[in-house]
Amino acid sequence: MTLTEQLYWGGAGLIVLWLAAFGFALVATRNGVVTPGPATQEFGADPEPPGVVSLLGNQWRGVEHAAAATLLDLAARGLVELRQPGDDPARSTVHLTEAGRAAPGLMPYEQRVLDRVTARAANGSAPIGAIAFRDDKRAASWNTALRREIIAEARLRGLSRFRFAPLLGSALLIGAFVPGALFAAAAVMGGHGVRAALCVGVAPGVVLAFLLGKALGERATPKGLERAGHWAGLRAWLTAHEDFAQLPPASVTVWDRYLAYGTALGVTVLTSRLLGFDSGDRRRVWSSYGGTWRPVRIRYPRLRPGFGCSTSRLLQWAAAAGVVAVGLWAFAMLRQPDWAVAVDAHSGGSLRRPGLVLSAGWVGSALLGLVAAGKFSRWALFVAFLAMMPGNFASGSHGWFSDAAAHEGPLLGELAAIAAFGGLATYFLALACLERREPDTITGEVLRMESRKGKEVARFLALDEGNTDLTTAWALPAASQSVATGAQVRLRVSRGTRTIRSTELVRAATPEGDRVKAPKQDAS
């Protein structure tokens, strides 16, 4: 065996050894078993706050509902107030109190939740639905920071620790790249270039480091397991109350901190759902633009023809629809019953396949339309071949293919298709003519920005103009810069295609903490 082969086999052996050591480390550091204590309504002498309890209740895997539990705990302590004006819990509101405006000594994650509420309730109050974020990235960043602060508090209390000790984690990380060094040396000795040697050497280390990163996290301490068992007993006591799961957020005035701990432990279904600190409902957003809070429903016209298209694209779509309509009309008018294709049968006779003619005419018209639309590809040919297969197997005088081929003049389905594509062509031409008009100017607050599949596809921008509770999203071209949610902007729009031609910043997005990248950008 040559030295090069020995290096390759040595690297492979080290990978096996690393995986074995990694597996042993996972087994040795797995979380302990939480033994639930007896059902109890007692918090204990020095109870952990609900945010930390959410970590213990989720087996140290996450802090689900921690933000909602913390908000309820702040309400129980008089720093905020939750009210339900009617019978609908979703209409509940959160109010700032004098104690909450100058609350000293809060833990970082509690201050984060209070700051979020303060930002949304700038005028003293806000609907609980307005606490949710309007931007997915902003929500993810906020919740990641919240989780990090809660874990830091749990470590200070001696309830949580790193899964891997620093020395063990460093050894596994360094060891992940040792096999790659042997592979790189073998590649160089084998006559490969430096670039190939680097690729061969780095790839195994990246994969192993990725596995190590996925396993990093928290695990319990003995004290943490003991306290988790105590809180499991409280969960059992709360679960025994049948109506507790459906309590609204405003019931914190009656249940005090029990509602906060019940939310942290996943018992309160209704309250946990209503108090969301995530990206919220993309189709229903609370807005205060215009002076009063109100829910605004958003419609996303995903299937609207011509949405976000330029004038040239509209003309191209019109040409494509027209080509299909003309092609189908010409084929239907010129087709004769004796066009059936005759082929040799195995018995020496002939077999007529009228379905093949129909398939070829219809599929050919569609392919011409794809060519005109600029969407022709090898996949289109493959689908066309599959579409013609039924015609290949329709024979004799049986089946609807044969009856259709013997029909004089256009079929009812052909007439419907011709009318549909002709109508589309007319529709796209009308939109292209409307695009020549001067764009309208509207002003409002950006409720949401939604991306769509494809780099060149226009994005959705939902704007609240302050005069309606229902809005339809506009199309922001992909080449235009993003606009922050919460910003007040002035848009020049084409209503036919609902395309934004240009944007101008009126006021920056202070509630969400974002900023518009440029004061003015041209979207044409």
Number of C-alpha atoms within 10 A of each C-alpha: 5 6 11 17 14 13 20 19 16 15 23 17 13 19 21 13 13 19 16 12 13 20 11 11 16 16 10 11 15 13 16 13 12 19 14 18 17 15 17 16 14 13 15 11 6 6 12 19 22 28 32 29 27 30 26 29 23 15 18 22 13 17 25 20 24 32 29 24 31 27 25 32 25 21 25 22 15 16 20 23 21 25 19 17 11 9 8 9 19 18 17 21 20 26 21 22 16 10 12 19 13 9 12 9 8 11 12 15 24 22 16 19 21 22 14 18 23 22 17 21 21 12 10 13 19 27 23 25 24 24 24 21 26 25 21 16 12 16 17 15 10 17 20 12 14 21 20 13 19 24 24 17 20 22 18 11 13 14 25 25 19 16 20 20 11 10 9 12 18 12 11 20 19 11 18 26 22 18 26 26 20 22 27 25 19 23 24 16 14 13 9 13 12 13 12 12 22 17 14 20 23 18 15 21 21 15 13 19 18 13 14 16 12 8 13 13 14 22 22 26 17 14 13 22 22 18 23 27 20 21 30 23 20 24 26 17 16 23 17 12 9 8 10 20 20 13 18 24 29 21 18 20 17 10 13 15 22 23 29 32 29 26 33 31 27 20 21 25 15 17 28 25 14 20 25 19 23 19 17 21 15 19 15 16 22 22 23 18 18 13 8 9 14 20 18 21 18 22 16 17 14 10 7 10 15 21 19 26 23 18 19 10 16 26 20 19 25 27 20 24 28 21 24 26 25 16 19 23 20 14 19 20 12 9 20 14 15 10 15 19 13 12 12 10 10 8 7 8 9 12 16 19 23 27 26 23 20 22 20 17 18 19 20 17 20 21 21 17 25 19 13 19 19 13 11 14 11 8 9 14 13 10 11 18 14 11 15 19 13 14 19 14 13 18 17 13 14 9 11 11 22 22 13 17 24 17 12 12 17 20 14 10 9 17 14 12 16 22 14 14 20 18 16 21 24 16 18 25 19 15 24 22 14 16 20 10 9 10 17 12 14 13 18 20 25 22 26 24 22 17 13 12 8 9 10 10 16 23 24 24 24 28 27 28 18 18 10 11 16 16 19 16 23 25 26 29 23 18 14 17 16 17 25 24 26 27 24 25 25 18 21 20 23 22 16 17 23 19 29 25 22 19 24 18 20 15 15 20 20 14 16 19 13 16 18 20 12 12 14 15 15 14 18 12
